[in-house]
Amino acid sequence: MRTMKILLGFAVVWAVFLISCPTTLAATLVVDDNLKCPDAAYSSIQDAIDAAREFDTILICQGSYGGFEAHVRGIKVTAQKDVLITAKGTAESVGIYVSADDVVIEGLTLVGSCKWGIYVDGNNVQIINNTVDQTALDTDFLGIPRGMSGIECRGQDILIKQNRIVLSPYGDYQVGILARGSFEIEENRVILSRGKGYQIGIYTENGGRIARNKIQCHDNILETPKRDAQVTGIRLQLDVAVPNAVQDFSHIIEGNIVYRTDCAISVERQTALNPILENDLVIRDNVLANNGYGIRTDRFTFATISGNLMRNCWWDCIYP
């Protein structure tokens, strides 16, 4: 009887250990489409993900692959050098779709004409050191919708870091990085193009930190900026939730470089029903050069604005 109790206790301890340390049994699944990695068991990224368990690593060898959905919790999808994801599809398609929590997407180059390059619908997700190039979107791509984005996330505790996003001059409304949740957006580079429609480098709606990003409008010759801000570097839209709801998050925009846009940093309020307390919004230590407006805070009066370097504003460096 005593032996049974000891064995039972050991089994309980072992079960708790397995639950609390899931990565101890994690495996690495190798993907290869051209024999660069002869020991690879998969030729498709999606097949490897479908076979993966929680917290496994998907290692992609050099090559060209199709888009995929990361639907397994805790997996890390990472690449060797020169891994290209080609995701050319319909107007409503997604190149890389993250639907699970705790996922890491790292080191991929995505080229295509999808509506969403990388779309995140999970929590605690990291999107690190990827390239999303949407310049394949051209006038031959019919049915271009509004609201295209390089990276878009709607979850909580999202890290978007050291990515490079290049937008196309075609299309009606494009965003480099769009975040609707709690987030850290750091050290990314977004290249905009003054074309047919509106473009925004980084667009956010909820609380988070936007730091040390570089956003530029890639024109050979700087045109006269548009007063309706067709090309905006960073746009923060407040009060998009239920009116009068308590906002328990802060907004920090610091250390970014934005140049050659119609408006470098724009902060707007959708309604006047949800007051923001002073210091909820901090805009500091940004470098803003050759923009139409430097910092524009329409319908918003409480903010801490300090240490920003603004040069060559076409109209107002701070408005109103």
C-alpha positions in Angstrom: 0.0 0.0 0.0 2.8 2.3 0.9 4.5 1.5 -2.4 1.4 2.4 -4.3 1.2 5.8 -2.6 4.8 6.5 -3.4 4.3 5.6 -7.0 1.1 7.6 -7.2 2.9 10.6 -5.7 5.8 10.3 -8.1 3.3 10.1 -11.0 1.6 13.3 -9.8 4.9 15.1 -9.5 6.0 14.0 -13.0 2.7 15.1 -14.5 3.0 18.5 -12.9 6.6 18.7 -14.3 5.4 17.9 -17.8 2.7 20.5 -17.7 4.9 23.3 -16.3 7.8 22.6 -18.6 6.3 21.8 -22.0 9.5 22.8 -23.9 11.4 19.9 -22.3 9.9 17.5 -24.9 9.9 20.0 -27.8 11.2 18.8 -31.1 12.6 20.5 -34.2 10.8 19.8 -37.5 12.9 20.6 -40.6 11.4 21.8 -43.8 13.2 21.8 -47.2 11.9 22.1 -50.7 15.2 21.7 -52.7 17.5 19.2 -50.9 19.5 21.9 -49.1 18.8 20.0 -45.9 18.8 16.3 -46.8 17.6 15.2 -43.4 14.4 17.3 -43.7 11.2 15.3 -43.1 8.9 17.9 -44.7 8.8 19.9 -48.0 5.9 22.1 -46.9 5.8 24.5 -44.0 2.1 23.9 -43.5 2.7 20.1 -43.3 5.3 20.5 -40.6 3.0 22.8 -38.6 0.1 20.4 -38.9 2.4 17.6 -37.5 3.9 19.8 -34.8 3.1 19.7 -31.1 3.0 22.6 -28.7 6.3 24.4 -28.4 8.0 22.6 -31.3 10.3 24.5 -33.6 9.8 24.6 -37.4 13.1 25.2 -39.0 12.9 26.2 -42.7 15.8 25.6 -45.0 16.8 27.9 -47.8 14.1 27.9 -50.6 10.8 29.2 -51.7 7.5 28.2 -50.0 3.8 29.1 -49.9 1.9 30.8 -47.1 0.8 29.0 -44.0 -1.3 29.1 -40.8 0.5 28.8 -37.4 -2.3 27.2 -35.4 -0.3 25.2 -32.8 0.3 27.0 -29.5 3.9 27.9 -28.6 5.5 26.9 -31.9 8.5 28.8 -33.3 8.7 29.2 -37.1 12.2 30.3 -37.9 14.3 30.3 -41.1 17.8 29.8 -42.3 19.1 32.4 -44.7 17.2 33.2 -47.9 13.8 31.7 -47.2 11.2 33.3 -49.4 7.4 33.0 -48.7 5.4 33.7 -51.9 1.8 34.5 -51.1 0.1 35.8 -54.2 -3.6 35.2 -53.9 -7.0 36.7 -53.8 -7.9 40.1 -52.5 -8.9 38.7 -49.1 -6.0 36.3 -48.6 -3.4 36.1 -45.9 0.3 35.3 -46.4 1.0 34.1 -42.8 -1.8 33.7 -40.4 -1.1 33.2 -36.7 -4.2 31.9 -34.9 -2.6 30.4 -31.8 -1.0 31.9 -28.7 2.7 32.1 -27.8 3.9 31.7 -31.4 7.1 33.2 -32.7 7.6 34.0 -36.4 11.2 34.9 -37.2 13.5 35.5 -40.1 11.1 35.1 -43.1 10.7 37.1 -46.3 7.2 37.4 -47.5 6.5 38.6 -51.0 3.0 38.9 -52.4 -0.2 40.7 -53.1 -2.3 39.5 -50.2 -4.6 41.8 -48.2 -2.6 40.9 -45.1 1.0 40.0 -45.2 1.2 38.6 -41.6 -2.1 38.5 -39.6 -1.9 37.8 -35.9 -5.1 36.6 -34.0 -3.4 35.1 -31.0 -1.9 36.5 -27.7 1.7 36.7 -26.6 3.0 36.4 -30.2 6.4 37.6 -31.4 6.9 38.8 -35.0 10.7 39.4 -35.3 13.1 40.2 -38.1 10.8 39.5 -41.0 10.5 41.3 -44.4 7.0 41.9 -45.9 7.3 43.3 -49.4 4.0 44.3 -51.0 5.4 45.9 -54.1 4.2 42.9 -56.1 0.8 44.6 -55.8 0.3 46.5 -59.0 -2.4 47.6 -61.4 -2.7 44.0 -62.7 -4.0 42.9 -59.3 -7.8 43.4 -59.7 -10.2 44.0 -56.9 -7.7 45.7 -54.5 -9.6 46.2 -51.2 -9.3 49.0 -48.7 -7.3 48.2 -45.6 -4.3 46.3 -46.8 -1.6 45.8 -44.2 1.9 44.4 -44.0 1.6 43.2 -40.4 -1.7 43.3 -38.5 -2.5 42.1 -35.0 -5.6 42.0 -32.8 -4.3 40.1 -29.8 -2.7 41.0 -26.4 1.0 41.2 -25.5 2.2 41.3 -29.1 5.9 42.1 -29.9 6.6 43.4 -33.4 10.3 44.0 -33.7 13.0 44.5 -36.3 10.8 43.9 -39.3 11.0 45.6 -42.7 7.8 46.5 -44.5 7.6 47.9 -48.0 4.3 49.2 -49.3 3.1 49.5 -52.9 2.1 52.8 -54.5 -1.1 51.1 -55.7 -4.2 50.4 -53.6 -6.6 52.6 -51.8 -5.6 52.3 -48.1 -2.5 50.6 -46.9 -0.8 50.3 -43.5 2.6 49.0 -42.7 1.9 47.8 -39.1 -1.6 47.9 -37.7 -2.1 47.0 -34.0 -5.5 46.6 -32.2 -4.5 45.3 -28.8 -1.6 45.7 -26.3 1.7 45.8 -28.1 5.4 46.7 -28.3 6.4 47.9 -31.8 10.1 48.4 -31.8 13.0 48.9 -34.3 11.0 48.3 -37.5 11.5 50.0 -40.8 8.5 50.9 -42.9 8.9 52.3 -46.4 5.9 54.1 -47.8 5.1 55.3 -51.4 3.1 58.3 -52.4 0.7 56.7 -54.9 -3.0 56.4 -55.5 -4.4 56.2 -52.0 -3.7 56.7 -48.3 -0.7 55.1 -46.6 0.2 54.9 -42.9 3.4 53.6 -41.5 2.2 52.5 -38.1 -1.5 52.6 -37.0 -2.6 51.7 -33.5 -5.9 51.9 -31.5 -5.1 50.6 -28.0 -2.3 51.1 -25.5 1.3 50.2 -26.2 4.7 51.5 -27.0 6.0 52.6 -30.4 9.8 53.0 -30.1 12.9 53.4 -32.4 11.1 52.7 -35.6 12.1 54.3 -38.9 9.4 55.4 -41.3 10.0 57.1 -44.7 8.1 58.0 -47.8 10.2 56.7 -50.7 9.8 59.2 -53.4 12.5 60.3 -55.8 11.3 63.9 -55.5 9.4 65.2 -52.5 6.1 66.4 -53.7 4.2 69.1 -51.8 2.6 67.4 -48.8 -1.2 67.0 -48.7 -3.1 68.7 -45.9 -5.5 65.7 -45.6 -2.4 63.6 -44.7 -2.5 61.0 -47.4 0.9 59.7 -46.2 1.2 59.5 -42.4 4.1 58.1 -40.4 2.5 57.1 -37.1 -1.2 57.4 -36.4 -2.8 56.8 -33.0 -6.6 56.6 -33.0 -8.1 56.9 -29.5 -11.6 56.2 -28.2 -12.5 53.4 -30.7 -13.9 51.3 -27.9 -17.1 51.8 -25.9 -17.7 55.5 -25.0 -16.9 56.2 -21.4 -15.0 52.9 -20.9 -12.1 53.2 -18.5 -8.7 53.2 -20.4 -6.1 51.6 -18.2 -3.3 51.6 -20.7 -0.8 54.3 -21.7 0.5 55.4 -25.1 4.2 56.0 -25.6 5.7 57.1 -28.9 9.4 57.6 -28.5 12.7 57.6 -30.3 11.2 57.2 -33.8 12.5 58.7 -37.0 9.9 59.8 -39.5 10.6 61.8 -42.7 9.1 62.9 -46.0 5.4 62.4 -45.0 2.3 64.6 -45.0 2.1 64.2 -41.2 4.8 62.5 -39.1 2.7 61.7 -36.0 -1.1 62.1 -35.8 -3.2 61.6 -32.7 -6.9 61.6 -33.2 -10.0 61.1 -31.0 -13.1 59.5 -32.5 -15.4 60.9 -29.7 -15.2 63.3 -26.9 -17.1 61.0 -24.5 -14.1 59.2 -23.1 -11.6 61.6 -21.5 -7.9 60.7 -21.4 -6.0 61.6 -18.3 -2.9 63.7 -18.7 0.3 61.7 -19.2 -1.6 58.8 -20.7 0.0 59.9 -24.0 3.7 60.5 -24.2 5.4 61.7 -27.4 9.2 62.2 -26.8 12.6 62.1 -28.3 11.4 61.6 -31.9 13.2 62.9 -35.0 10.8 64.3 -37.6 12.2 65.9 -40.7 10.7 67.2 -44.0 7.1 66.5 -43.1 4.0 68.5 -43.7 3.0 68.4 -40.0 5.4 67.3 -37.3 2.9 66.3 -34.5 -0.8 66.8 -35.1 -3.2 66.2 -32.1 -6.7 66.9 -33.5 -9.4 66.9 -30.8 -6.9 66.0 -28.1 -5.5 68.3 -25.5 -3.7 66.2 -22.8 -0.3 64.9 -23.8 3.3 65.1 -22.7 5.4 66.2 -25.7 9.1 66.7 -25.1 12.5 66.3 -26.6 11.3 66.0 -30.2 13.6 67.2 -33.0 11.5 68.7 -35.8 12.9 70.2 -39.0 11.6 71.6 -42.2 7.9 71.4 -41.5 5.8 72.6 -44.5 3.0 73.9 -42.2 3.1 73.4 -38.5 5.6 71.4 -36.5 3.0 71.0 -33.7 -0.7 71.5 -34.5 -2.9 72.8 -33.0 
